[in-house]
Amino acid sequence: MDTEFLKREILRLKKEKNAVILGHYYQRDEIQELSDYIGDSLALAQKAQECENDIIVFCGVHFMAETAKILNPTRKVLLPDMEASCSLAESCPAEEFARFKAEHPDHLVISYVNCTAEIKALSDLICTSGNAEKLVRSLPEDQKIIFAPDKNLGGYINAVTGRQMLLWNGVCMVHDAMQAEAYIKLKMEHPDAAIIAHPECNSALLQVADFVGSTKAMLGYIKNSGKQKFIVATEPGILYEMRKQSPEKEYLVVTADKGCSCSDCSYMKLNTLEKLYKCLRDEAPEITMSEELIEKAKKPIVRMLDMSKQLGIIK
């Protein structure tokens, strides 16, 4: 279908159906352009909670749309492509995690928001890459903690806080595949550039990064930095917002010919303009789950949002 036709129809249907489009930073540029709100997991979770629209269209992956539904059980939540899953979420099957949790009954369970509703329901507290460190630091030092599902993010939080959280062995395939050697090589070619990395990356890459932070933190670092050139170690969809916020600066990514197997997140890129149009037109696919699951999964998310407000992470 014609791109301009799709854009016009999406905007018309959005207004006609009182819908809001929430878009993650890793979405295709054209979807970010049409989204009412662009953000990372924490910002979008907050927007979902505040939302008063009849329909929420979540342009991201399945667990994100689930989170929006959990926070808005009476509203219709749509996901343009129901196959938009997440390798990290898939790395933590609920039945296996429940057994793991049962083996450590004295541990508090903190789960990264990149997990299924079933894992959220088994958790005491949810976190994002942007608030994980502060949430962990706010807990008593003698509190034993299980951190799931991302061992890279959990390992990073352990390193910066001195904690010894017990880590579930899960990873984001995209971030974990990024190789430190390839970034060092690119840095040698551009010594004036700063390497900025997402904490889902492996520890070897995080150790050579000049800055480690969430997508939102990366954007802030770029804006406030005196540097003019940045080597970006995260999903390249973020480049759209980086160029939008700081167009005068230069952004470099490691590509396959630089010895790195990582690229776009194939799940994130499943959402297209045509699927977004059909999603609004047909009001499908729709996220559904039982009331019991919604109630169980909602508690640790609300606890995260409340703690984040108390700690000054969000307003």
Backbone hydrogen bonds, N-H to C=O, Kabsch-Sander energy under -0.5 kcal/mol:
donor,donor_aa,acceptor,acceptor_aa,energy
6,L,2,D,-2.4
7,K,3,T,-2.3
8,R,4,E,-2.2
9,E,5,F,-2.6
10,I,6,L,-2.5
11,L,7,K,-2.1
12,R,8,R,-2.3
13,L,9,E,-3.0
14,K,10,I,-2.3
15,K,11,L,-1.8
16,E,12,R,-2.7
17,K,13,L,-2.4
18,N,15,K,-0.9
19,A,14,K,-2.7
20,V,55,I,-2.2
22,L,20,V,-0.6
22,L,57,V,-2.6
23,G,21,I,-0.5
23,G,37,Y,-3.0
24,H,59,C,-2.2
25,Y,39,G,-1.2
27,Q,24,H,-2.0
31,I,28,R,-0.8
32,Q,28,R,-2.2
33,E,29,D,-2.2
34,L,30,E,-0.8
35,S,31,I,-1.0
35,S,32,Q,-0.6
36,D,21,I,-1.9
37,Y,21,I,-1.5
39,G,23,G,-1.7
44,L,40,D,-2.4
45,A,41,S,-2.1
46,Q,42,L,-2.2
47,K,43,A,-2.4
48,A,44,L,-2.5
49,Q,45,A,-1.8
50,E,46,Q,-1.8
51,C,47,K,-1.4
54,D,18,N,-1.3
55,I,18,N,-1.5
56,I,76,K,-2.8
57,V,20,V,-3.1
57,V,55,I,-0.5
58,F,56,I,-0.7
58,F,78,L,-3.0
59,C,22,L,-3.3
59,C,57,V,-0.8
60,G,58,F,-1.3
62,H,84,A,-3.5
64,M,61,V,-0.9
65,A,61,V,-1.7
66,E,62,H,-2.4
67,T,63,F,-1.9
68,A,64,M,-1.9
69,K,65,A,-2.1
70,I,66,E,-2.7
71,L,67,T,-1.9
72,N,68,A,-1.0
75,R,72,N,-1.6
76,K,54,D,-1.7
77,V,75,R,-0.5
78,L,56,I,-3.2
79,L,285,P,-1.7
84,A,81,D,-1.9
85,S,83,E,-2.1
90,E,86,C,-2.5
91,S,87,S,-0.9
91,S,88,L,-0.6
92,C,89,A,-1.4
97,F,93,P,-2.4
98,A,94,A,-2.5
99,R,95,E,-1.6
100,F,96,E,-2.1
101,K,97,F,-2.9
102,A,98,A,-2.1
103,E,99,R,-1.2
104,H,101,K,-1.6
107,H,104,H,-1.8
108,L,144,K,-3.1
110,I,108,L,-0.7
110,I,146,I,-3.0
111,S,109,V,-0.5
111,S,125,L,-2.5
112,Y,148,A,-3.3
113,V,127,C,-2.7
115,C,113,V,-2.6
120,K,116,T,-2.1
121,A,117,A,-2.3
122,L,118,E,-0.7
122,L,119,I,-0.6
123,S,120,K,-1.7
124,D,109,V,-2.3
125,L,109,V,-1.8
126,I,300,P,-1.6
127,C,111,S,-2.0
132,A,128,T,-1.9
135,L,131,N,-2.4
136,V,132,A,-2.6
137,R,133,E,-2.5
138,S,134,K,-1.4
139,L,135,L,-0.5
139,L,136,V,-1.3
143,Q,140,P,-1.8
144,K,142,D,-0.5
146,I,108,L,-3.1
147,F,166,L,-3.3
148,A,110,I,-2.3
151,K,149,P,-0.8
151,K,170,G,-3.0
152,N,170,G,-0.5
154,G,150,D,-2.3
155,G,151,K,-2.4
156,Y,152,N,-2.1
157,I,153,L,-2.4
158,N,154,G,-2.4
159,A,155,G,-2.2
160,V,156,Y,-2.2
161,T,157,I,-1.9
162,G,158,N,-2.1
166,L,145,I,-3.0
167,L,165,M,-0.5
168,W,147,F,-2.5
170,G,149,P,-0.8
170,G,168,W,-1.8
173,M,171,V,-0.6
176,D,172,C,-2.9
177,A,173,M,-1.2
178,M,175,H,-1.2
182,A,179,Q,-0.7
183,Y,179,Q,-1.3
184,I,180,A,-2.6
185,K,181,E,-2.2
186,L,182,A,-1.9
187,K,183,Y,-2.3
188,M,184,I,-2.2
189,E,185,K,-1.4
190,H,186,L,-1.3
193,A,190,H,-2.3
194,A,229,K,-2.0
196,I,194,A,-0.6
196,I,231,I,-2.7
197,A,211,F,-2.8
198,H,233,A,-2.0
201,C,198,H,-2.3
202,N,175,H,-0.7
205,L,202,N,-0.5
206,L,202,N,-2.1
207,Q,203,S,-2.0
208,V,204,A,-0.7
208,V,205,L,-0.8
209,A,205,L,-0.8
209,A,206,L,-0.5
210,D,195,I,-2.1
211,F,195,I,-1.7
213,G,197,A,-2.2
218,M,214,S,-2.6
219,L,215,T,-2.0
220,G,216,K,-1.9
221,Y,217,A,-2.5
222,I,218,M,-2.5
223,K,219,L,-2.0
224,N,220,G,-2.0
225,S,221,Y,-1.2
230,F,250,E,-2.3
231,I,194,A,-2.8
232,V,230,F,-0.7
232,V,252,L,-3.0
233,A,196,I,-3.1
233,A,231,I,-0.6
234,T,232,V,-0.8
238,I,235,E,-1.8
239,L,236,P,-1.7
240,Y,237,G,-1.2
242,M,238,I,-2.1
243,R,239,L,-2.7
244,K,240,Y,-1.5
245,Q,241,E,-2.7
246,S,242,M,-2.8
249,K,246,S,-1.6
250,E,228,Q,-2.9
252,L,230,F,-3.2
255,T,253,V,-0.5
258,K,255,T,-2.4
259,G,256,A,-1.8
260,C,255,T,-1.0
261,S,177,A,-0.5
266,S,264,D,-0.7
269,K,265,C,-1.8
270,L,267,Y,-1.5
271,N,268,M,-0.9
276,L,272,T,-2.4
277,Y,273,L,-2.6
278,K,274,E,-2.4
279,C,275,K,-2.3
280,L,276,L,-2.0
281,R,277,Y,-2.6
282,D,278,K,-2.9
283,E,279,C,-1.3
284,A,279,C,-1.1
287,I,77,V,-2.9
294,I,290,S,-2.3
295,E,291,E,-2.5
296,K,292,E,-2.1
297,A,293,L,-2.6
298,K,294,I,-1.9
299,K,295,E,-1.2
301,I,297,A,-0.8
302,V,298,K,-2.9
303,R,299,K,-2.2
304,M,300,P,-1.6
305,L,301,I,-2.5
306,D,302,V,-2.8
307,M,303,R,-2.7
308,S,304,M,-2.7
309,K,305,L,-1.8
310,Q,306,D,-2.3
311,L,307,M,-2.4
312,G,309,K,-1.0
313,I,308,S,-2.7
314,I,308,S,-1.1
